[in-house]
Amino acid sequence: MTRTTRTTRNRWLSGGGSVLVAAALLAVAAAPAQAGPVPRGTTQVSLGPNGAAPDNQSTAQGISANGRYALFTSRATNLLPQPSAGWSNAYVKDLRTGRLEQVNLSDAGGALSGSTDQAGISADGRYVVFESEDENVAPGAQVKNRTEVYIRDRRTGRTELVSSSPTNTDTDQYHSSYNAQVSGNGRYVVYVSSRTDLDPTVVDPEPEPTPEPSLARPYTWKINVYLTDRWTHTTRLVSHDVNGKPGESTSFRPTISADGRTIGFGSISSLLPDEQAPGLAAATAAAAATASAPASSDASADVELTPSAAEAARRSIPQSAAQPSLARPTAAPYYTYDVRSRTLTPVSAGLDGTIGSSSFEATISPDGRRAIYTLSEPGGSTGGHRYHTVLHVRDLRTGTVTKVSGGLPGTSSVGSSDHGSISADNRWIYFESAADNLVAGPQHPGWDVYRQDLRTGRTERVAAAPDGSLGNGSSTQPFVSASGNTVVFDSTSGNLVTGGTGPAVENGQVFAKPAGFHRSGAGDDQGENEDD
């Protein structure tokens, strides 16, 4: 292992607060003594007792840094011996032992009412953040019958409220907090919220008016990003303008680096002066215009989104905020926020450096050095739209932008790509795509999961049958572990696992596949990061 390899790996390990030690302790507490290696080949993660097929859909949410613990949500009622209700719950699967554990539980260990559709996991798998509208998740929490963010410690079995306010002055029951992600060691939690009392240091000169009593909640897009430090019990507004004022519109889907220093998020709010980034004003205005366009118009239908990007757009605005006459936004400029310097930077640039709007599936690398986002390109799409999305990776230190899903040399495609997930050494990026020019040979007719070696440019199909043939369904939404050894993804295919010969299913399920590193030549160190 080279020095640069050690530097890169230590960055995400140190961000987890001695992740390896914590992972070992967690394994002792949560896993049987006969723990073995991760199974070889593709395995189905979302299975009931004795391998029972789930009776409803499951969705991948993430994976621990070492690739051992897979996080997913599911509406299936038969994943555990005790049947669950028909709403969505969050689960962690130990890929070594096969142990399955529900994690969206109250502090007393009880099941919750209402769905948990989104969740995040810490580097060592000890902590899981999730959202819930249940009133009885944590003792003493004043949640006023609204969705809030919680964190569960899998080692101690305790659950605590994250999106708490020191004043509890926001009495609007329709305000909510969601879209949570957690840093490597579980200290920092980032999320979005429409609450107005989370950061007591912020005085909004234009607060929302108190709604008149009615059966229907007045419409609002005012949703901002917040960062909670669980050790100091403080919360900071992240999506603010140069004067510290909260964004006047909506910010989306924040992600956080392993060390908690860098946050990435999308926003249609005017957070920076126009002169601070080429094209920022135009990109923000275009995104805001799409959000305010009538639902019957084609303003948001010109770009074909991948399945996970379309779902992310749908979930980024609470159902209580929806209004039939307005369309939900589907793209926005992407920003990074440096927690130490409090610096906000627009980063979703094209090859020419101009800032554009990305889908809500944009993210950052575990070390916070790279941003992964999409930009739309003209030329049509597989679904008949005029534009499709192409994945880009930007090195935030050098400013270099790489187009990931452009396809084989001399080829072109109208298939959209999105949902990038990158290993901690910044070498391998996994993504979903409908493009038909990424690999040679037979092409998948729908959505499939691929990975690209950012050093060599080589692209490989991930969601294939054991014999290398195409999956007989659609595969989407990959998450690769920081170590790069395991990837989890969703699929409706019935032929991905050894012995699996069934047809495609209606309800997608979650699968795991060992990824590893491929040697591209003599002397090529596995996982080496050459640009550090």
Steps between C-alpha positions, in 0.01 A plus 500: 500500500638840404510813710223659294281197555546524877427874493176455311375211710594667828292800403173312510607272782595792724172668410326209668685540830702176499249330275677166495497471879137606520405255227666216689313588818174522310560162342545344845178657623284436195633197315506131586835338577502311170543818296671417172613682187261687271342245260646488149281595208181704497264438791154631576504722809127546549383151596269371769561212743634187330541690176134596463430735210388847619135581442568863403767735367841567658742786429875534566599792726872452561781278629760524777856600411639146527217353293359285777170669590242572228225752572166488319134588538215268418122485496510123533317362804682164517870584539509412870325222694266758653296646211522877458239749391460590134700823506869540422757405766880522511722191540869418535629169362830353619638365173737261682254336736171561323353660813219745418404778742228765486648837594220757483393423855408710801739548788298233680555261209147515365383516139390839369189615321543660160759439232876548507596548137856635536790410728879527529773292669829590670839368386513213749127423475437588864272797437199530272312825438140491386185708481169427673167667558429291812455706820659245732843434352718665766415586862416864561502594131254776416433415138141623467392218272746585223783321322838539673850349477625240750816297550520146635806355668503133401748415775304646792150475351430867576315737266521880530345799329747686277289783356430652842471868580633676812187717501222298333347824376389361163146381564407420139420130494550493122868594525723194481858369487625218276770397242750418778858375458767440765877549522738208535509494882134596553581842645355720225158463339396708199140530384243737352221664696225755459515575873601853599635443852788254454785755493441764771774725359306560177253785481304485178390852400226348283350212698202312367168641619310298757237305305134555564318198643383284212480142384760560228856612575606815309752415232871558566835413342707643789714202600861534615801283588611465864796333671466364854804423716384225736799548730449871563119492452511791257338546160624722218323636194695394190295634206533872570589799284799732548311687772420185696135507396328163437443406138174646375404186307585129517823309561524125446662167584812590704790256531799521736862388484627233740682755717198732508687793351340521155129508417350480153144602410286638219303822523276727294547777758711804408784432743791684333545819301475443125863594436641222721448224243453503121148397411382468863229763470368345178506147643321608817241697306432207267454263793269744677301554181444126467374487858247777437380370164148352476496124535335474159796667325801318357758711689606209719434226245775587251770310693469126553590413859626161611266307735685596820533865393126520431428345840743739671321796344165368617617449859687828530179693557266375777160383386337762723676773299385380159253703299333364186555823304880494540767260383769366727854608406717225357843668479701772674857635528711283730707653782761391749532654846822497704397465864823650639520807278123530444576540129226422247609411145291413190665195343271344235713619208523366148820444306506872418475599866146639477273412793189305404212326677535141619239247598437446871719188500823702510744404777859532622778246553572359849802729537305802376745561216275421205147597402292259289207652312311498170455761231247480220601469136283547188444230244196320630453216748380142515166626628439758229617806694719762334784465754673222690729519805873425499703435814798724585768488771679815614823503698432779749870557560615535139170596335538223242168370363468149355200380300433148626213360296596635159542152353756316287721710271325599180152416632203697626184417691178660619476287816505688832745419781494597869535390864879493515672338800878512533753300702717675760813487286307694233573237238179308438164664436178299480187635333168415334444557131284429197784584262571236236863593429679453832632148441556285193281202419130440567320803643242506778166632368426695821666632814814326620784553751855565380834602647784701348867504590573873519870434446472298179150598379399132474129435560351166612149372551430412867150354511557189291400136538762254631586392146551860393172531310269797541262534790143432392364805685609855585781581745549840661624700802846359584691577822864392519675461834781747575744209495381419149447132576119477486219666307127484577231590247134455412377264231188335366709230332435141594825352366779686688579245772645153454218262418261786433301427186178685573352778288515868585281597796270797546637610837871579492728351767848577637808304396866504609802413288869481591676770301870488583767670294622382162862525403538691175869423454821387660586695812152651525437525875148404598308808607793738448410867464753660269381858530539542876 
